[in-house]
Amino acid sequence: ISSSRVEMRDIRESASPTLIVQVGNVDLRVKFFEETKIEIDFFPNDVSETAFEGLCDFMRKCSDLLSKRVTMSVPSSRENPFLQKLPWLPEIEFLEAGI
């Protein structure tokens, strides 16, 4: 993994490396823009109620594993997420400001 990390860091100068991960029936496109920040995109139409629970579980695991805030927002409003998972809280929070 460390050599892959180095390769992704180096290639970021000329390209945007993307990793595709499947959570349930939803393809997540993981983009590595910075050393300390990643972005994960998906198509909302792919998200059923069951798939949404899987995405929330994915958010919980990422937040707990990385000890970082994880948010969900729409592309046009990235600065105003509607969901967040904080590593010191057990559950995901719904943020009304993000609607």
C-alpha positions in Angstrom: 0.0 0.0 0.0 2.8 2.5 0.8 4.1 2.2 -2.8 0.6 2.7 -4.1 0.3 5.8 -1.9 3.5 7.2 -3.3 2.4 6.5 -6.8 -0.9 8.2 -6.2 0.8 11.2 -4.7 3.2 11.5 -7.6 0.5 11.0 -10.3 -1.7 13.7 -8.7 0.5 16.3 -10.3 -1.0 15.4 -13.8 -4.1 13.3 -13.0 -6.7 12.7 -10.4 -6.5 9.0 -9.3 -9.8 7.4 -8.6 -10.6 4.2 -6.8 -14.1 2.6 -7.3 -15.5 0.7 -4.3 -18.9 -1.0 -4.2 -21.0 -0.6 -1.1 -24.1 -2.7 -1.6 -25.4 -1.8 -5.1 -23.7 1.6 -5.0 -20.5 2.4 -6.8 -18.4 4.9 -4.7 -15.8 6.8 -6.7 -13.0 7.7 -4.3 -10.9 10.7 -5.4 -7.6 11.6 -3.8 -7.2 15.4 -4.2 -5.0 16.1 -1.2 -2.9 14.1 1.3 -5.4 14.8 4.0 -8.7 14.9 2.1 -10.6 12.5 -0.1 -13.9 12.9 -1.8 -16.3 10.1 -2.5 -19.0 10.5 -5.1 -22.0 8.3 -6.0 -25.1 8.6 -8.1 -28.1 9.3 -5.8 -30.4 7.3 -8.1 -28.4 4.2 -7.2 -29.4 4.6 -3.5 -32.3 2.5 -2.3 -33.3 2.6 1.4 -31.2 -0.5 2.0 -28.3 1.0 0.2 -28.6 4.2 2.2 -28.2 2.2 5.4 -25.0 0.7 3.9 -23.7 4.2 3.0 -24.4 5.3 6.6 -22.5 2.3 7.9 -19.6 3.1 5.6 -19.6 6.7 6.9 -19.5 5.4 10.5 -16.6 3.0 9.8 -14.6 5.7 7.9 -15.1 8.2 10.7 -14.2 5.7 13.5 -11.2 4.2 11.6 -9.7 7.6 10.6 -10.8 9.5 13.7 -12.1 12.2 11.4 -15.3 14.0 10.6 -17.1 12.4 7.6 -19.9 14.3 5.8 -22.4 13.8 3.1 -23.5 16.6 0.9 -24.7 17.4 -2.6 -22.1 18.5 -5.2 -23.6 22.0 -5.5 -23.4 22.5 -1.7 -20.2 20.8 -0.4 -19.8 23.4 2.3 -23.2 22.6 3.7 -23.4 18.9 4.4 -26.7 17.3 5.4 -25.2 14.4 7.3 -22.1 14.1 9.4 -20.4 11.5 11.6 -18.0 12.7 14.2 -15.5 10.2 15.6 -16.4 10.9 19.3 -20.2 10.3 18.7 -21.7 6.9 18.0 -24.3 7.9 15.4 -24.6 10.0 12.3 -26.2 13.4 12.7 -28.7 15.0 10.4 -27.9 18.7 9.8 -30.9 20.8 8.9 -28.6 23.6 7.5 -27.5 21.3 4.7 -31.0 20.9 3.2 
